[in-house]
Amino acid sequence: MQNIEGKVVVITGASSGFGACTARHLATLGAKVALGARRFDRLETLATEIRAAGGEAVVPETDVTDRTQVQALIDATLAVFGRIDVMVNNAGLMAIAPLDAMKVEEWDAMIDINIKGVLYGIAAALPVFRRQESGHFINVASVGGLKVAAPGGAVYSGTKFAVRAISEGLRVEAGPKIRTTILSPGAVDSELKFGSSDPAAAAAVMEIYKTAIPTQAIADAIAYAIAQPDGVDINEIVLRPTPQEF
Ligand SMILES: NC(=O)c1ccc[n+]([C@@H]2O[C@H](COP(=O)([O-])OP(=O)(O)OC[C@H]3O[C@@H](n4cnc5c(N)ncnc54)[C@H](OP(=O)(O)O)[C@@H]3O)[C@@H](O)[C@H]2O)c1
């Protein structure tokens, strides 16, 4: 695919699901990848696989709720590859539960990972993109950022509405040389569905995920956005399993 080969792509949340699949796919297409997440053993295994197939990967262990670690991810990428072309702010947590369940620690975790993690990614990569006079943010939201996933998803949806609002503001402020993409998926098969500790909500999530589509659909969508000519900015992608109503 054109306009992917040789690009340096940073992906947060690359130890499973969308992030891991996208890393593999982009590496196959010739991108150099920097993979951030907390489960370092998973990142190392993925990097070994990518290198064995002839690709290039660095794997700085990263907790996106810690701004200094997100900055370190960007610094380590620059130290190895010398530039950054794409920042995929993907790390996320979906803990579904009714507000009455008072899962306040999970509210905090979703706000810290899903919103502040994206902001820290922007804070670390935007100065690099300004210096380079080029760059591309891909921020992973959700269909839950288009419509409130109630009952149960009030806080998760709140975080994804925030990702979309921040990303749209970023698009306007980014100016003519930096591209921004909001990716809003429906149910996709990954570890995300296991994030709910409330038993009734967890069962409802499993029901919705019966029609989940494979993560390759996400990797393909991200590759499509990156592969466009520099003057073409794919600002929004919404994709769902065909039978999914929400
Ligand atoms: N799957 C879906 O149906 C779906 C639909 C819409 C949107 N999304 C969004 O897609 C994104 C990726 O989710 P997924 O489906 O691929 O789920 P996943 O398999 O659970 O992956 C989530 C990733 O986020 C990472 N992560 C979580 N907390 C982190 C932290 N504090 N610091 C760094 N990394 C962290 C995890 O790595 P570690 O635990 O190793 O840190 C993992 O790699 C999320 O933003 C999610 O909200 C998913």
The ligand as an SDF file (V2000), in Angstrom:
LIG
                    3D

 48 52  0  0  0  0  0  0  0  0999 V2000
  -13.2200   -4.0240   20.7670 N   0  0  0  0  0  0  0  0  0  0  0  0
  -14.2690   -3.2340   20.5450 C   0  0  0  0  0  0  0  0  0  0  0  0
  -15.3970   -3.6880   20.3260 O   0  0  0  0  0  0  0  0  0  0  0  0
  -14.0870   -1.7390   20.5590 C   0  0  0  0  0  0  0  0  0  0  0  0
  -15.1220   -0.9510   20.0540 C   0  0  0  0  0  0  0  0  0  0  0  0
  -14.9790    0.4200   20.0660 C   0  0  0  0  0  0  0  0  0  0  0  0
  -13.8300    0.9930   20.5360 C   0  0  0  0  0  0  0  0  0  0  0  0
  -12.8300    0.2210   21.0290 N   0  0  0  0  0  0  0  0  0  0  0  0
  -11.6300    0.8730   21.5540 C   0  0  0  0  0  0  0  0  0  0  0  0
  -10.5030    0.3270   20.9230 O   0  0  0  0  0  0  0  0  0  0  0  0
   -9.3580    0.5010   21.7430 C   0  0  0  0  0  0  0  0  0  0  0  0
   -8.5760   -0.8030   21.7970 C   0  0  0  0  0  0  0  0  0  0  0  0
   -9.3670   -1.7710   22.4390 O   0  0  0  0  0  0  0  0  0  0  0  0
   -9.3420   -3.3130   22.0690 P   0  0  0  0  0  0  0  0  0  0  0  0
  -10.6830   -3.6710   21.5820 O   0  0  0  0  0  0  0  0  0  0  0  0
   -8.1760   -3.6340   21.2490 O   0  0  0  0  0  0  0  0  0  0  0  0
   -9.2140   -3.9360   23.5540 O   0  0  0  0  0  0  0  0  0  0  0  0
   -8.0810   -4.7670   24.3030 P   0  0  0  0  0  0  0  0  0  0  0  0
   -7.7690   -6.0050   23.5690 O   0  0  0  0  0  0  0  0  0  0  0  0
   -8.5720   -4.8750   25.7040 O   0  0  0  0  0  0  0  0  0  0  0  0
   -6.8310   -3.8070   24.2380 O   0  0  0  0  0  0  0  0  0  0  0  0
   -6.6990   -2.6850   25.0690 C   0  0  0  0  0  0  0  0  0  0  0  0
   -5.2500   -2.2650   25.0500 C   0  0  0  0  0  0  0  0  0  0  0  0
   -5.1240   -1.0900   25.8680 O   0  0  0  0  0  0  0  0  0  0  0  0
   -4.0070   -1.2670   26.6910 C   0  0  0  0  0  0  0  0  0  0  0  0
   -4.1150   -0.4980   27.9090 N   0  0  0  0  0  0  0  0  0  0  0  0
   -5.0850   -0.5020   28.8340 C   0  0  0  0  0  0  0  0  0  0  0  0
   -4.7690    0.3090   29.8510 N   0  0  0  0  0  0  0  0  0  0  0  0
   -3.5560    0.8570   29.5360 C   0  0  0  0  0  0  0  0  0  0  0  0
   -2.6960    1.7500   30.1820 C   0  0  0  0  0  0  0  0  0  0  0  0
   -2.9910    2.3000   31.3700 N   0  0  0  0  0  0  0  0  0  0  0  0
   -1.5380    2.0820   29.5750 N   0  0  0  0  0  0  0  0  0  0  0  0
   -1.2170    1.5420   28.3770 C   0  0  0  0  0  0  0  0  0  0  0  0
   -1.9890    0.6900   27.7230 N   0  0  0  0  0  0  0  0  0  0  0  0
   -3.1480    0.3420   28.3030 C   0  0  0  0  0  0  0  0  0  0  0  0
   -3.9220   -2.7540   26.9690 C   0  0  0  0  0  0  0  0  0  0  0  0
   -2.5790   -3.1170   27.2560 O   0  0  0  0  0  0  0  0  0  0  0  0
   -1.9820   -3.4300   28.7140 P   0  0  0  0  0  0  0  0  0  0  0  0
   -3.0850   -4.0050   29.5560 O   0  0  0  0  0  0  0  0  0  0  0  0
   -0.8820   -4.3850   28.4150 O   0  0  0  0  0  0  0  0  0  0  0  0
   -1.4790   -2.1120   29.2040 O   0  0  0  0  0  0  0  0  0  0  0  0
   -4.3170   -3.3180   25.6180 C   0  0  0  0  0  0  0  0  0  0  0  0
   -3.1950   -3.4330   24.7850 O   0  0  0  0  0  0  0  0  0  0  0  0
   -9.8840    1.0050   23.0800 C   0  0  0  0  0  0  0  0  0  0  0  0
   -9.7020    2.3980   23.1600 O   0  0  0  0  0  0  0  0  0  0  0  0
  -11.3580    0.6640   23.0230 C   0  0  0  0  0  0  0  0  0  0  0  0
  -12.1360    1.5060   23.8400 O   0  0  0  0  0  0  0  0  0  0  0  0
  -12.9200   -1.1440   21.0270 C   0  0  0  0  0  0  0  0  0  0  0  0
  1  2  1  0
  2  3  2  0
  2  4  1  0
  4  5  1  0
  4 48  2  0
  5  6  2  0
  6  7  1  0
  7  8  2  0
  8  9  1  0
  8 48  1  0
  9 10  1  0
  9 46  1  0
 10 11  1  0
 11 12  1  0
 11 44  1  0
 12 13  1  0
 13 14  1  0
 14 15  2  0
 14 16  1  0
 14 17  1  0
 17 18  1  0
 18 19  2  0
 18 20  1  0
 18 21  1  0
 21 22  1  0
 22 23  1  0
 23 24  1  0
 23 42  1  0
 24 25  1  0
 25 26  1  0
 25 36  1  0
 26 27  1  0
 26 35  1  0
 27 28  2  0
 28 29  1  0
 29 30  1  0
 29 35  2  0
 30 31  1  0
 30 32  2  0
 32 33  1  0
 33 34  2  0
 34 35  1  0
 36 37  1  0
 36 42  1  0
 37 38  1  0
 38 39  2  0
 38 40  1  0
 38 41  1  0
 42 43  1  0
 44 45  1  0
 44 46  1  0
 46 47  1  0
M  CHG  2   8   1  16  -1
M  END
$$$$
